Amino acid sequence: MDFSPGDFVTLLTSSAITKGIVRSNDGDFITVQWITRPFMQGKVTTHREADLYKLAYRGSSLPAGTEGQGGLSPSEQKTEERAAAKSW
């Protein structure tokens, strides 16, 4: 499966509910920032492709100016910003 920055993914190796955003894919490993993952909200981890499942594709119908936000809706951007602020 092809993972691109901005794609939403879940972690198959976890029994907990997880949701993250792909930040990069170098062909071997995928870097994900977690929106929903116990004790890992806002943190970034690296995984093999086989450990992840794509939940959704980046939206192409977003308003102009949101491309740099990884294809997130405004409410998801706020959730991600809050999670990142907590990790500091």
C-alpha positions, 0 to 999 in steps of 0.5 A: 500500500502506498502511504503519503504524507497527510494520510490517516493511519491506524497501528495494526500491532496495537489493541488500543484505538489509534489514529495518526497522520503520516508525516513521511515515507522513505520507502522502507519506513513511515513516520507517523504523528499520533492524534489518538494513541494511549500515552503517545498523542502528539508524539512521532514514531516510525513503523514498517508499512506492514504495521499500519493500515490507511484509514483515509486519503488526504482530502483534495477538496480542502480550501486553498491555503490548507495544503501545508496542514497535511490535509487536515480539517480545521477541527483536526488541526486544532486537535493536533496542535493541542496534542503537540503543545502537550508533548512540549 
